[in-house]
Amino acid sequence: MSDIPVGSPPAPPGRHAAPGGWYPDPLDRSRERYWDGWQWSRNTRAAERPPQAPAPQPVGAPGAYAALPATGYGVRSTGVSRQAATTADGVPLAGWWWRALAGLVDAVLVGVVTGLLSLPFYTELVRAVGAYWGETFRAAQAGSTTPPPTPNFAAMLSGTDQLLLVLIGLAVGLAYHLPLLRLRGATVGMLACGLRVVRLDEGRAPGPLEWPRVLTRTLIWVLPGALGVFPFTLLTVADVLLPLWHPKRQTLHDLAARTQVVRLR
């Protein structure tokens, strides 16, 4: 029979669920159990001090709020937050700004390589743009008020060229993220910022991430950026911003792969 208790810590007034943190274990008052913001986990630890309040009761139970300590709602922290500060086994989660900085470093590295490989496709386009601005400048010097006709720049990249550009961006992104996440659990940007990708609520688990998890996470992150059109760009923006509100600080690709990002230093 499972040792995970039924019910949840009582919610502070005005909140729909208690914040993640360590609460007195309803099954054993000599220890604490981690509540992740949604449900009890299997992670327990010895109580830091003798219990001073009854165990949390299911939301809605008589006297649920009365059972709470005067401060902190049973959470051992200096403030109340709907977001978990650590994984279920106590490893600090990465903050949004650190993740953004790591992502920026990765984007610059991938962008430089992708740009260099894409240069041959833009040669005619760059030449046409240069010629157009040269003619415009000469017309202005001659006193002409009529600019030269604007070339159809879009037609200079065929459908095949555009498809190849998408494939180049996708290939570079996969070649960058897949081996690093599999072997190191982190990209270059993450390593520079002291971050690592871990399995959900298993921050201390040894060993690399599994290939299916790595592939799922990478595809959902890289593919919209490689396509580069509006609906997919909007998806990338939502992916980046989601950890600001998600209770476990997960992105869309974290949710799909069941991962979290922790900070090691």
C-alpha positions in Angstrom: 0.0 0.0 0.0 1.3 3.5 -0.9 2.7 5.6 1.9 1.7 8.8 0.1 -1.1 10.5 2.2 -4.4 11.5 0.8 -5.4 15.2 0.8 -3.2 18.3 0.7 -1.8 21.0 3.0 -4.5 23.6 3.7 -4.4 26.6 1.3 -3.5 30.0 2.7 -6.5 32.4 2.6 -7.1 33.7 -0.9 -5.1 30.9 -2.6 -6.4 27.9 -4.4 -3.6 25.6 -3.3 -0.8 25.5 -0.7 2.7 26.5 -2.0 5.3 23.9 -2.5 7.5 23.1 0.4 8.2 20.9 3.4 5.2 20.2 5.6 4.7 18.0 8.7 4.1 14.5 7.4 0.4 13.5 8.1 1.6 9.9 8.5 4.5 10.5 10.9 4.9 13.6 13.0 8.6 13.0 13.5 9.4 13.8 9.9 8.4 16.1 7.1 7.1 15.4 3.6 7.5 17.5 0.5 4.4 19.0 -1.1 5.1 20.1 -4.7 2.2 22.5 -5.0 -0.1 19.8 -6.5 0.3 16.7 -4.5 2.4 14.9 -1.8 5.6 13.4 -3.0 7.5 10.3 -1.7 10.3 12.5 -0.4 10.6 12.8 3.4 13.1 14.0 5.9 13.5 14.2 9.6 11.7 17.1 11.2 14.1 20.0 12.0 12.2 20.7 15.2 9.5 19.1 17.3 6.1 19.6 15.7 4.2 22.6 17.0 1.0 22.3 15.0 -1.4 19.5 13.9 -0.7 17.8 10.6 -2.1 19.5 7.4 -5.7 18.4 6.7 -7.4 18.0 3.3 -8.7 21.3 2.0 -12.2 22.0 3.2 -11.8 19.8 6.4 -13.2 21.4 9.6 -10.5 23.5 11.3 -8.1 23.2 8.3 -7.0 26.8 8.5 -7.0 26.8 12.3 -4.4 24.0 12.2 -1.9 26.3 10.5 1.0 28.0 12.3 0.7 31.7 12.8 3.2 32.4 10.1 4.3 30.7 6.9 1.3 28.4 6.6 3.4 25.5 7.6 6.1 26.2 5.0 9.7 26.6 6.2 10.5 29.7 4.3 10.6 33.5 4.8 7.8 34.1 2.3 4.9 32.5 0.5 5.2 31.6 -3.2 3.2 29.5 -5.5 6.4 28.3 -7.2 8.6 25.6 -5.8 12.1 26.7 -4.9 13.6 23.2 -5.2 13.0 19.8 -6.8 11.2 17.3 -4.6 14.6 16.0 -3.4 15.9 19.4 -2.4 18.0 20.7 -5.4 17.5 24.4 -6.1 15.6 25.2 -9.3 17.1 27.6 -11.8 15.7 31.1 -11.8 14.2 32.5 -15.0 16.9 35.1 -15.6 19.6 32.4 -15.4 17.7 30.3 -17.9 17.3 33.3 -20.2 21.0 34.1 -20.1 21.9 30.5 -20.9 19.4 30.5 -23.7 20.9 33.7 -25.1 24.4 32.2 -25.1 23.1 29.1 -26.9 21.2 31.2 -29.5 24.3 33.2 -30.3 26.4 30.0 -30.8 23.7 28.3 -32.9 23.0 31.5 -34.9 26.6 32.1 -35.9 27.0 28.5 -37.2 23.7 28.6 -39.0 24.4 32.0 -40.5 27.8 30.9 -41.9 26.2 27.8 -43.5 23.4 29.8 -44.9 25.6 32.5 -46.6 25.6 30.9 -50.0 21.8 31.1 -50.3 21.9 34.8 -49.6 24.6 35.8 -52.0 22.2 37.0 -54.8 20.0 38.7 -52.3 22.8 40.6 -50.7 24.1 41.6 -54.2 20.7 42.8 -55.2 20.2 44.9 -52.0 23.6 46.5 -52.5 22.9 47.3 -56.1 19.5 48.8 -55.2 20.9 51.1 -52.5 23.8 52.1 -54.9 21.3 53.2 -57.6 19.2 55.0 -55.0 22.3 56.9 -53.8 23.3 57.8 -57.3 19.8 59.0 -58.2 19.8 61.2 -55.1 23.2 62.7 -56.1 21.8 63.5 -59.5 18.9 65.3 -58.0 16.2 62.8 -59.1 13.1 62.6 -56.9 12.1 59.3 -58.3 13.8 56.3 -56.6 14.7 53.3 -58.7 12.2 50.4 -58.9 12.4 48.1 -55.9 13.4 44.5 -56.8 11.3 41.6 -55.7 13.7 40.4 -53.0 11.3 37.6 -51.9 11.5 36.0 -55.3 15.3 35.7 -55.0 14.9 32.9 -52.5 13.1 30.0 -54.1 10.9 27.6 -52.2 13.7 25.0 -52.4 16.2 27.5 -50.9 13.8 28.4 -48.1 13.3 24.7 -47.3 17.0 24.1 -47.2 17.5 27.1 -44.9 14.9 25.6 -42.5 16.7 22.2 -42.6 20.1 23.9 -42.0 18.7 25.6 -38.9 17.1 22.4 -37.7 20.2 20.3 -38.3 22.5 22.8 -36.5 20.1 23.0 -33.5 19.8 19.3 -33.2 23.5 18.7 -33.6 24.2 21.3 -30.8 21.6 20.3 -28.2 21.3 16.5 -28.5 24.8 15.3 -27.7 25.3 18.0 -25.0 22.1 17.2 -23.2 22.7 13.4 -23.5 26.3 13.5 -22.3 26.4 16.5 -20.0 22.8 17.2 -19.2 23.4 20.8 -20.2 24.2 23.0 -23.2 27.3 25.3 -23.3 25.1 28.2 -22.1 23.8 26.1 -19.2 27.3 24.9 -18.3 28.5 28.6 -18.2 25.6 29.5 -15.9 25.9 26.5 -13.6 22.6 24.9 -14.8 21.7 21.3 -15.5 18.6 19.5 -16.9 17.3 16.8 -14.6 14.4 14.4 -14.6 11.3 15.8 -13.0 11.7 16.0 -9.2 14.9 13.9 -9.4 17.6 16.6 -9.0 20.0 14.2 -7.3 19.5 11.3 -9.6 22.9 10.1 -11.1 23.4 9.3 -14.8 22.6 11.0 -18.1 19.1 11.7 -19.4 17.5 9.1 -21.6 17.5 9.5 -25.4 13.7 9.7 -25.7 13.6 12.5 -23.1 16.5 14.4 -24.7 15.0 14.1 -28.2 11.5 15.2 -27.1 12.9 18.2 -25.2 15.2 19.3 -28.1 12.6 19.0 -30.9 10.0 21.0 -29.1 12.6 23.8 -28.5 14.5 23.8 -31.8 11.8 23.1 -34.4 9.7 26.3 -33.9 12.8 28.4 -34.0 14.0 26.8 -37.2 10.7 27.3 -39.0 10.8 31.0 -38.0 7.2 31.9 -39.0 4.6 33.7 -36.9 2.6 30.9 -35.2 5.8 29.0 -34.3 7.5 32.2 -33.1 4.6 32.8 -30.8 5.0 29.2 -29.5 8.6 29.9 -28.7 7.7 33.1 -26.8 5.1 31.1 -24.8 7.7 28.4 -24.1 10.3 31.0 -22.8 7.8 32.8 -20.6 6.0 29.8 -19.0 8.5 29.3 -16.2 7.6 32.7 -14.8 4.2 31.3 -13.7 4.5 27.5 -13.7 4.6 26.1 -10.1 7.6 23.9 -11.0 9.3 26.5 -13.2 8.9 24.3 -16.3 8.9 25.3 -19.9 6.7 23.6 -22.6 9.6 21.4 -23.6 10.2 20.6 -19.9 6.6 19.5 -19.5 6.7 17.3 -22.6 10.0 15.6 -21.6 9.2 15.7 -17.8 12.3 17.6 -16.9 13.4 20.5 -14.8 16.4 22.8 -14.8 18.4 23.1 -11.6 21.2 25.5 -10.5 24.3 23.8 -9.2 26.1 26.9 -8.1 
